[in-house]
Amino acid sequence: HKKVELEAACKTEQIHIQKLQEQMQLYEQKINDCNKLLNEQTKEQEQLEQKLIELKQQENGNVKRENYLQLSLTSLQQLIVDQKRGIELLKASEQQEQIKINECENVIQELKLELLANENEMKQLDEQLNEMKHEQEQLKRQQIDLKHQEEQLQN
């Protein structure tokens, strides 16, 4: 009877061992699945960390580009201000030059009028001179005539 009990106990133990082995296999499978999942997650984490590094590098590049563009914009704005100031100075200088040109044109016009007046005066003087020459010639003829008459009277 003990043999049957022993056999039954052995059988129970074998069943218990078999169940434990099955559970161990299940746990090993779960451990393997967990390790596989852990490996996948680790790999994914590494990829995400690499992507984060790349994004930070890209952000740094963008910041550098933004700083460069900001400096360029500031430089261009300053250049525009300088150019406007230069244009204003040129306009002021141009206005001064135009005032000088106008003054010179006025002086030239006055000189032309003065020259025209001088020309008219010279024409009048020339006419007077011609008249005086004509009168002088007439006086010389009269003198010659008077000398002839005097000579004739003396003869």
Residue pairs with C-beta under 8 A, 6 or more apart in sequence:
none
